[in-house]
């Protein structure tokens, strides 16, 4: 069961990273402020409100681990950087 959850999480992370160029416009706080100023509820406002509620009730790690494309990018790159640094340390010794 745990491997299934890890595999699902990896698929979600990869999908978030691949759709980041599209999502960057939706996640814009500038868009949210513009909408509030003009009396419009934007998708950015709804996403930020959902993130806030998710973080409030389930903890920050859940919202960052499963819904944040920047956290996904950092995690994917972090895996490769740590593997590379381990290989370099082995070569030095």
Secondary structure, 3 states (H helix, E strand, C coil): CHHHHHHHHHHHHHHHHHCHHHHHHHCCHHHHHHHHHCCCCCHHHHHHHHHHHHHHHHCHHHHHHHCCHHHHHHHHHHHHHHHHHHHHHHHHC
